[in-house]
Amino acid sequence: MRSIAQDVADALPTTVEEVVLTGSVSRGVADSVSDIEMLIVTRGVLDLEDCFSLAAAAGLTDLGTWGQQGVPTKRVSGYRDGVPLELVWWSRAHAETAVDAIFAGDPSTTADAIAHGVALRTSGLLVQWQERLRHYPDELARARIEDAALTWGGFAPAGLLTILRRGERLALVERMVDDASRVVRIVFALNRVWQPTNKRLADRAATLAHKPERLAERIEEALTELDPRRALLVLTELQAETVARAPDGPNINRARKWLSDAREILVQQEVNI
């Protein structure tokens, strides 16, 4: 897969200044269902048709696109030698804006992708970006932690019982997935590690020094538990342990009390059953 990515990079014209291999292939953890993800930075702005043409000239077939259209980021998918590829195209100006946005609070996983990227062609941009990303500002971590805790409180903890009613599985799962994602955001910010996607969470979290025990396993348990009350209790306890590790702040302080009360309500529900 690395060889295929390099062949694509080599086939692109000189107007392409930077080709960065990202995703599982760049980290050396690709498997039989992985695709090749690449960031391509061009000197000027290209429209989607230009990106399609360059991808085809680089040997990609069955071309398609995904995501929001009419934005600076252009996306082209396709195949080469039977392997799926996803090419993300940025102009150099947009690339610099995107990296700046990371330090302004951009919640995407751009930082992780760049930090673990491998240059297949470079004008020195990737090294510059990775050097900037070596420092995770304390104020950015605090802001991300506070934002992640925003929804944990502000209404009566007993309100959680409304999503335990029969027939409310969608509302329950929706809430739990959001809460689990917020836990992950806090944990990575606590460790000053740029947050990745939620794929391979157990492996990515294993290297973190500051985290609740069995982080990924408990999220998995909560999301697969058939008993709604038990599922919500498992996740609520994980949330409580997470905010206990976080620095004081308005949302975190409120969340500590609210999650403690929510846990007691869920435990009392079990007693009353």
Long-range contacts (C-beta under 8 A, 24 or more apart in sequence): 1-25, 1-30, 1-34, 1-36, 1-83, 4-36, 4-80, 4-81, 4-83, 4-85, 5-36, 5-38, 5-85, 5-120, 6-120, 7-58, 7-59, 7-80, 8-36, 8-38, 8-58, 8-59, 8-60, 8-80, 8-85, 8-87, 9-38, 9-120, 9-121, 10-121, 11-57, 11-58, 11-59, 12-40, 12-54, 12-58, 12-121, 13-54, 15-42, 15-43, 15-44, 16-40, 16-41, 16-42, 16-43, 16-54, 16-121, 17-41, 17-42, 17-43, 17-92, 17-121, 17-122, 17-123, 17-125, 18-92, 18-95, 18-119, 18-121, 18-122, 18-123, 18-125, 18-126, 19-119, 19-120, 19-121, 19-122, 20-114, 20-117, 20-118, 20-119, 20-120, 20-122, 20-126, 21-117, 21-118, 21-119, 21-120, 22-113, 22-114, 22-116, 22-117, 22-118, 23-86, 23-113, 24-199, 24-200, 26-116, 26-117, 26-118, 27-116, 29-200, 29-203, 35-83, 35-84, 35-85, 35-86, 36-83, 36-84, 36-85, 36-86, 37-85, 37-86, 37-88, 37-113, 38-85, 38-86, 38-87, 38-88, 38-120, 39-88, 39-90, 39-113, 39-114, 39-117, 40-87, 40-88, 40-89, 40-90, 41-89, 41-90, 41-91, 41-92, 41-95, 41-125, 42-89, 42-90, 42-91, 42-92, 43-91, 43-92, 44-91, 44-92, 45-72, 45-91, 45-93, 45-94, 46-74, 46-89, 46-91, 47-74, 48-74, 48-76, 51-76, 51-87, 51-89, 52-76, 55-87, 60-85, 60-87, 72-97, 92-125, 95-125, 99-129, 99-132, 102-133, 102-194, 103-132, 103-137, 103-140, 105-140, 105-143, 105-144, 105-147, 107-144, 107-185, 109-194, 109-195, 109-196, 109-197, 111-194, 111-195, 112-194, 112-195, 112-196, 112-197, 115-194, 133-194, 136-192, 136-193, 136-194, 138-192, 140-189, 141-189, 141-190, 141-192, 142-247, 142-249, 144-185, 144-186, 144-189, 145-185, 145-186, 145-189, 145-190, 145-246, 145-247, 145-249, 145-252, 146-249, 146-250, 146-251, 146-252, 147-185, 147-251, 148-182, 148-183, 148-185, 148-186, 148-189, 149-182, 149-186, 149-243, 149-246, 149-249, 149-251, 149-252, 149-254, 149-255, 150-251, 151-178, 151-179, 151-182, 152-179, 152-182, 152-239, 152-243, 152-251, 152-254, 152-255, 152-258, 152-259, 153-251, 153-254, 153-255, 153-257, 153-258, 153-259, 154-254, 154-258, 157-258, 157-261, 157-262, 157-265, 158-265, 160-232, 160-236, 160-262, 160-265, 160-266, 161-265, 161-269, 163-228, 163-232, 164-228, 164-229, 164-232, 164-269, 168-228, 169-228, 172-228, 172-231, 172-232, 173-223, 176-222, 176-223, 176-231, 176-232, 176-235, 177-223, 179-235, 179-239, 180-219, 180-222, 180-223, 180-235, 180-238, 182-239, 183-215, 183-219, 183-235, 183-238, 183-239, 183-242, 184-215, 184-219, 186-242, 186-243, 186-246, 187-211, 187-212, 187-215, 187-242, 190-245, 190-246, 210-245, 211-245, 212-238, 212-241, 212-242, 212-245, 213-241, 229-266, 229-269, 229-270, 229-273, 230-270, 232-266, 233-263, 233-266, 233-267, 233-270, 236-262, 236-263, 236-266, 237-263
